[in-house]
Amino acid sequence: MSRRLIKVIIKAALLALLLSSCASVPDRVNPQWTKEIFFKNAQEAMDEYRYNTALYYYEVFLVRFHEDQTRSIAAEYERAFINYKIENYKEATAQYNEILRKYNESPYAMLYPPRFEQLSEIGLKNIEKKDFLGNSLFWRVKEKQWAEEHDESLVDLGDSES
């Protein structure tokens, strides 16, 4: 490789590093932010696929405005949904279950909008489906590998000719 090409590659890598660091999670949030600004900025971050930034905004919201039960449950749901989107299913499952527990046990449950309970149930069902499909595909691949190794063939019931 020529020296010039190496310099171009290094400069491009440094520029990419610089640009990616600008898109990182903020160190702190303006103390003047209102509840609405938190949700607006978190939604903008979500729309731009900056999920960690959106998570950060919801976390800070939950610390600053924990007494607002209605919005807190919304922020908790959004955190669970973000974890679902980034395929952090273990965390999303725990968060969805915590939301459902609050709907069943919290003295503030009557303040919670019903949609977050319903959406949490849907989120859990979607995770269960993904787990089932992932496990099914995993075992199907293993079955095919075994069949190939043993000079066998696998025929699905739907694949057989009548």
GUKOL-646345 format. One record per residue (C-alpha): x, y, z; residue in three letters. Coordinates in steps of 0.02 Angstrom, whole numbers, padded with zeros to 5 digits, always signed. Example, Ala and Ser with C-alpha at 12.3 -4.5 7.8 and 13.67 -1.06 7.14 Angstrom:
BEGIN
+00615-00225+00390ALA +00684-00053+00357SER 
***
This chain:
BEGIN
+00000+00000+00000MET +00060+00173-00038SER +00093+00297+00102ARG -00039+00412+00032ARG -00173+00277+00037LEU -00126+00235+00216ILE -00141+00418+00265LYS -00312+00430+00184VAL -00370+00274+00276ILE -00305+00340+00442ILE -00388+00509+00415LYS -00552+00425+00369ALA -00544+00315+00524ALA -00508+00465+00636LEU -00652+00562+00558LEU -00770+00415+00584ALA -00713+00402+00765LEU -00740+00587+00792LEU -00913+00584+00714LEU -00967+00431+00812SER -00910+00509+00975SER -01022+00658+00940CYS -01171+00541+00933ALA -01137+00465+01104SER -01247+00475+01256VAL -01243+00647+01337PRO -01151+00669+01502ASP -01296+00761+01582ARG -01464+00835+01544VAL -01512+01016+01560ASN -01591+01038+01733PRO -01722+01153+01655GLN -01796+01016+01547TRP -01981+00988+01574THR -02067+00820+01568LYS -02122+00857+01391GLU -01945+00898+01334ILE -01881+00731+01401PHE -02010+00634+01301PHE -01986+00742+01145LYS -01797+00721+01147ASN -01809+00536+01186ALA -01929+00512+01040GLN -01814+00608+00924GLU -01669+00498+00978ALA -01776+00344+00943MET -01824+00410+00772ASP -01638+00430+00734GLU -01596+00254+00800TYR -01497+00327+00946ARG -01571+00202+01066TYR -01442+00223+01204ASN -01475+00409+01208THR -01662+00380+01218ALA -01636+00255+01359LEU -01530+00382+01451TYR -01665+00516+01437TYR -01798+00398+01505TYR -01684+00345+01648GLU -01651+00525+01697VAL -01836+00564+01681PHE -01877+00422+01802LEU -01756+00491+01929VAL -01811+00673+01913ARG -01998+00647+01898PHE -02030+00483+01990HIS -02183+00559+02075GLU -02274+00576+01909ASP -02348+00401+01906GLN -02435+00417+01738THR -02281+00474+01643ARG -02166+00360+01740SER -02258+00206+01680ILE -02245+00276+01503ALA -02057+00301+01524ALA -02040+00125+01594GLU -02133+00055+01445TYR -02024+00153+01324GLU -01867+00082+01408ARG -01935-00094+01389ALA -01980-00062+01208PHE -01807+00007+01169ILE -01727-00147+01246ASN -01842-00252+01139TYR -01791-00153+00983LYS -01605-00177+01019ILE -01638-00362+01049GLU -01595-00354+01233ASN -01737-00475+01265TYR -01686-00524+01441LYS -01693-00343+01501GLU -01851-00307+01402ALA -01937-00459+01477THR -01892-00406+01653ALA -01953-00229+01620GLN -02116-00285+01539TYR -02148-00401+01686ASN -02113-00261+01810GLU -02239-00150+01720ILE -02370-00288+01726LEU -02332-00317+01910ARG -02364-00132+01944LYS -02531-00140+01853TYR -02581-00286+01965ASN -02507-00230+02132GLU -02473-00044+02136SER -02590+00072+02231PRO -02562+00192+02085TYR -02624+00069+01954ALA -02784+00167+01929MET -02678+00313+01868LEU -02590+00210+01735TYR -02656+00219+01556PRO -02718+00044+01508PRO -02621+00045+01344ARG -02452+00015+01427PHE -02518-00142+01511GLU -02583-00205+01343GLN -02423-00156+01251LEU -02316-00243+01383SER -02416-00402+01361GLU -02391-00390+01172ILE -02205-00360+01197GLY -02189-00517+01304LEU -02285-00620+01175LYS -02171-00556+01037ASN -02016-00604+01137ILE -02089-00778+01167GLU -02120-00796+00980LYS -01943-00742+00938LYS -01873-00865+01066ASP -01980-01005+00996PHE -01934-00966+00816LEU -01751-00946+00860GLY -01749-01113+00951ASN -01847-01198+00811SER -01727-01134+00679LEU -01577-01183+00786PHE -01638-01361+00805TRP -01687-01373+00622ARG -01508-01325+00573VAL -01441-01455+00695LYS -01557-01588+00622GLU -01499-01548+00446LYS -01317-01557+00499GLN -01346-01727+00579TRP -01437-01789+00424ALA -01295-01733+00311GLU -01164-01812+00423GLU -01261-01977+00424HIS -01306-01975+00241ASP -01490-01961+00283GLU -01624-01844+00218SER -01752-01747+00314LEU -01925-01732+00242VAL -02052-01616+00320ASP -02231-01676+00318LEU -02274-01523+00213GLY -02135-01564+00089ASP -02188-01742+00049SER -02273-01776-00116GLU -02449-01846-00112SER 
***
